[in-house]
């Protein structure tokens, strides 16, 4: 048996004891150590994704842990291996897959959303989704590999180049990681974030951070860039005002990379897109190479994972973690799956 946290209805989580059968052919049983709570989990918690998520649903796709048992026909893995999971399963037959974009599969199974996730003591997954972690990487920090892979993909989609000026709208976990990865690519980065605690953290990590409620952000960008504007803006806030700011700060032929999930239609200043020949780029998820680079960035300390983890709570206190993330201020909140009562196989 295994203890798991489940989403049952809007703003409602429960704790349940579930069966933990042995792994079948091609499967591996994991003991999750830490599971991150992310913005997508919060969207689910709010009930915004009820049309997609079948309840009761075990959430969680940002995780680190160790292999417990290996099923038949699984090679290359053994108990004790440190792993994370790239939580995507695709059909390999749709037009997107056949065109080489498997992460955009028309029938994508996002594990932890479309199928059961990692907020549990024991978790059985296909061995194909495993990503190996260095033994030297602490497992709490390793839980940031998945959101770092998001940032790696986003920076790649925006084609960030050395010396470019980048504005990140939204200083939450993904926004902060985008800032870090863009800086590693050689960009000069500014962060726009209304939350004082997150702005302070951005400053401690070496970024200039502006308050959109008090600062004239477009004016500050003009001053910073000699009147030209930013080469790239990442919209990570999910707010209408964030979209407006992202468009307003861009230079001629600037690129807007849309990262946040916007649950509602937004008005966009298309005249400015026309006038300045701007480019809009969507960025969603990641591929295996993004994940592998993310492992390196976290393991090498390029990503200051320990600084970005602002709260760790026991698995059984998951509702408090969701409420804390909803309140703002925290960057990355982790559920600790190791301190609860030992699971019974």
C-alpha positions in Angstrom: 0.0 0.0 0.0 1.1 3.6 -0.5 0.0 7.0 0.9 -1.0 9.4 -1.8 -2.4 13.0 -2.1 -5.4 13.3 -4.5 -7.3 16.1 -6.1 -11.0 15.4 -5.7 -12.8 18.7 -6.5 -12.0 22.4 -6.9 -9.9 23.5 -3.9 -10.1 20.0 -2.3 -7.3 17.6 -1.7 -7.5 14.4 0.3 -5.0 11.7 1.6 -5.7 8.1 0.6 -4.0 4.8 1.0 -3.8 3.1 -2.4 -2.7 -0.3 -3.6 0.9 -0.5 -4.8 1.2 -3.6 -7.1 4.6 -4.8 -8.3 5.9 -3.3 -11.5 4.9 -5.1 -14.7 6.9 -5.6 -17.9 8.7 -2.4 -18.9 7.8 -0.7 -15.6 9.8 0.5 -12.6 8.5 1.3 -9.1 9.9 4.5 -7.6 10.0 5.9 -4.1 9.5 9.6 -4.7 11.6 11.7 -2.3 10.5 15.2 -3.2 7.7 16.5 -5.4 7.4 20.1 -6.5 4.1 22.0 -6.5 3.8 24.1 -9.7 1.5 26.6 -11.4 -0.1 23.8 -13.4 -1.0 22.0 -10.2 -2.4 25.2 -8.9 -4.6 25.6 -12.0 -5.9 22.1 -11.3 -6.5 22.9 -7.7 -8.6 25.9 -8.7 -10.8 23.6 -10.8 -9.7 25.3 -14.1 -8.7 21.9 -15.7 -11.7 19.8 -14.5 -12.6 19.1 -18.2 -9.2 17.3 -18.6 -8.4 15.9 -15.1 -10.3 12.8 -14.0 -11.0 12.8 -10.3 -9.8 11.5 -7.9 -6.4 12.4 -9.4 -2.9 11.9 -7.9 -1.0 15.0 -9.1 2.7 15.8 -9.3 5.2 15.8 -12.2 8.2 17.6 -10.7 9.9 14.9 -8.8 13.1 13.2 -7.6 13.5 9.8 -6.0 15.0 6.3 -6.2 14.2 3.1 -8.0 12.7 0.5 -5.6 11.8 -2.4 -7.9 12.3 -3.2 -11.5 9.8 -5.1 -13.6 10.4 -7.8 -16.2 12.2 -6.8 -19.5 13.7 -3.6 -17.9 17.4 -3.1 -18.5 19.8 -0.4 -17.3 18.0 0.3 -14.0 18.4 -1.2 -10.5 17.1 -0.5 -7.0 18.8 2.5 -5.5 19.3 4.4 -8.7 18.6 8.2 -8.3 16.1 9.3 -10.9 13.7 12.0 -12.1 10.9 11.6 -14.6 10.3 13.3 -17.9 6.5 13.0 -17.5 5.5 12.7 -21.2 4.0 9.8 -23.1 3.2 10.1 -26.8 1.6 7.9 -29.4 4.4 8.2 -32.0 1.8 8.1 -34.8 0.2 11.6 -34.9 1.4 14.3 -37.3 3.3 16.1 -34.6 5.2 13.0 -33.6 5.9 12.0 -37.2 7.3 15.5 -37.7 9.7 15.1 -34.8 7.7 17.1 -32.2 6.7 14.3 -29.8 6.3 16.6 -26.9 3.5 18.2 -28.8 1.8 14.9 -29.6 -1.9 15.3 -30.5 -2.7 12.7 -27.9 -0.1 13.5 -25.3 -0.3 11.9 -21.9 1.1 14.4 -19.5 1.9 12.2 -16.5 0.6 13.8 -13.3 -2.2 15.5 -15.2 -3.7 13.1 -17.7 -2.6 10.0 -15.7 -1.5 9.4 -12.1 1.4 11.4 -10.8 4.1 11.5 -8.1 2.5 12.9 -4.9 2.7 9.5 -3.2 5.2 7.2 -1.4 5.4 4.7 -4.2 4.9 5.3 -7.9 5.0 2.8 -10.8 6.0 4.3 -14.2 7.2 3.2 -17.6 11.0 2.9 -17.6 11.0 5.0 -20.8 10.2 8.1 -18.8 13.1 7.8 -16.4 16.0 10.3 -16.4 19.2 9.4 -14.5 20.5 11.7 -11.8 24.1 12.0 -10.5 24.5 10.4 -7.2 26.1 13.6 -5.9 23.0 15.7 -6.5 20.9 16.1 -3.4 17.3 14.8 -4.1 15.6 18.0 -2.9 17.6 20.1 -5.5 17.0 17.4 -8.1 13.2 18.1 -7.8 13.9 21.3 -9.8 15.1 19.5 -12.9 11.7 19.4 -14.5 11.0 23.1 -14.2 14.6 23.8 -15.3 13.9 21.7 -18.4 10.9 24.0 -19.1 13.2 27.0 -18.8 15.9 25.4 -21.1 13.2 24.8 -23.7 11.8 28.3 -23.4 15.2 29.9 -23.8 15.9 27.7 -26.8 12.6 28.5 -28.4 13.3 32.2 -28.0 16.8 31.6 -29.5 18.5 33.7 -26.8 22.0 34.8 -28.0 25.0 36.1 -26.1 24.7 39.8 -25.4 21.0 40.1 -25.9 18.8 42.0 -23.5 16.0 40.0 -22.0 13.0 40.9 -19.8 11.3 38.2 -17.8 7.7 39.1 -16.9 6.9 37.1 -13.7 9.4 36.1 -11.1 7.8 32.8 -10.0 9.8 29.5 -10.2 9.7 29.2 -14.0 10.4 32.9 -14.5 13.4 32.8 -12.2 14.7 29.7 -13.9 14.3 31.3 -17.3 16.3 34.3 -16.0 19.1 32.0 -14.8 19.2 29.9 -18.0 19.1 33.0 -20.2 22.0 34.5 -18.2 23.9 31.3 -18.6 23.4 31.8 -22.4 25.1 35.2 -22.2 22.0 37.5 -22.0 21.6 40.6 -19.8 18.4 39.9 -17.9 15.9 42.0 -16.0 13.0 40.6 -14.0 9.5 42.2 -13.6 7.7 40.9 -10.5 5.0 42.5 -8.2 5.9 40.4 -5.2 8.4 42.0 -2.8 9.8 38.7 -1.6 10.4 37.4 -5.1 12.0 40.7 -6.1 14.3 40.4 -3.2 15.3 36.9 -4.1 15.9 38.0 -7.7 18.2 40.7 -6.5 20.1 38.2 -4.3 20.6 36.1 -7.4 22.2 39.0 -9.2 19.2 40.3 -11.2 17.7 43.8 -11.4 14.1 43.4 -10.5 11.3 45.9 -11.1 7.9 46.3 -9.6 5.2 46.7 -12.3 2.9 48.3 -9.8 5.3 51.1 -8.9 7.9 51.3 -11.7 7.5 52.6 -15.3 8.8 49.3 -16.7 8.8 50.3 -20.4 10.5 53.6 -19.4 13.2 51.7 -17.5 13.7 49.3 -20.4 14.2 52.3 -22.7 16.7 53.8 -20.3 18.6 50.5 -20.0 18.7 49.9 -23.7 19.4 53.4 -25.0 15.9 53.7 -26.3 15.9 50.6 -28.4 13.9 48.2 -26.2 14.6 44.6 -25.2 15.5 41.9 -27.7 13.3 39.3 -26.0 10.5 39.3 -23.5 9.3 36.1 -21.7 5.7 36.3 -20.6 5.5 34.1 -17.5 3.0 35.9 -15.4 -0.2 34.6 -16.9 -1.8 38.1 -16.5 -3.3 40.4 -19.1 -1.0 43.2 -17.8 2.0 41.0 -18.2 1.1 40.5 -21.9 0.8 44.3 -22.4 4.2 44.9 -20.7 5.9 42.2 -22.7 4.8 43.8 -25.9 5.5 47.3 -24.8 9.2 46.6 -23.8 10.3 45.0 -27.1 12.6 46.5 -29.6 12.2 46.5 -33.4 12.1 42.8 -34.4 12.0 41.8 -30.8 10.7 38.3 -29.8 7.9 37.6 -27.3 8.1 34.1 -25.9 4.8 33.1 -24.4 5.4 30.7 -21.5 2.5 31.2 -19.1 -0.8 29.4 -19.4 -3.5 32.0 -20.1 -6.9 30.5 -19.2 -8.7 33.3 -20.9 -8.5 35.1 -24.2 -6.2 38.2 -24.1 -6.2 41.4 -26.1 -2.9 42.0 -27.8 -1.6 45.2 -29.4 -1.3 43.8 -32.9 -0.5 47.3 -34.3 2.7 47.3 -32.4 3.5 43.8 -33.7 3.0 45.2 -37.2 4.8 48.5 -36.6 7.9 46.9 -35.0 7.9 43.6 -36.9 7.7 41.7 -33.7 7.6 37.9 -33.4 5.5 35.8 -31.1 6.8 32.4 -30.1 5.0 29.8 -28.1 6.9 27.5 -25.8 5.4 24.4 -24.3 7.1 21.6 -22.3 10.5 20.1 -23.3 12.2 17.2 -25.0 14.8 14.7 -23.8 17.8 17.0 -24.6 16.2 19.8 -22.6 15.9 17.4 -19.6 19.5 16.2 -19.9 20.8 19.8 -20.0 18.6 20.7 -17.0 20.2 17.9 -15.0 23.6 19.3 -15.8 22.6 22.9 -14.9 21.2 21.8 -11.5 24.0 19.4 -10.7 26.7 21.9 -11.6 25.1 24.6 -9.5 24.3 27.0 -12.4 20.7 26.8 -11.2 20.8 27.9 -7.5 18.3 25.2 -6.5 18.8 25.5 -2.8 18.0 29.3 -2.9 14.9 28.7 -5.1 13.4 26.2 -2.7 11.6 28.4 -0.2 9.4 25.8 1.6 9.4 22.1 2.2 6.4 20.4 3.8 5.5 16.8 4.5 3.4 15.0 1.9 0.4 14.8 4.3 0.4 18.6 4.5 -0.1 19.1 0.8 -3.1 21.4 1.2 -1.0 23.9 3.1 1.6 23.8 0.3 -1.0 24.6 -2.3 -2.4 27.4 -0.2 1.1 28.9 0.4 1.8 28.8 -3.4 -1.5 30.5 -4.0 -0.8 33.2 -1.5 2.4 34.2 -3.5 5.8 35.0 -2.2 7.2 31.5 -2.3 9.2 30.4 -5.3 9.4 26.6 -5.2 7.5 24.6 -2.6 8.4 20.9 -2.3 6.4 18.0 -0.7 8.7 15.7 1.3 7.6 12.1 0.7 10.3 10.6 2.8 9.2 11.6 6.3 5.8 10.0 6.3 5.0 6.5 7.5 6.8 3.8 5.5 4.9 2.4 2.6 4.0 -1.3 2.6 4.7 -3.0 -0.7 
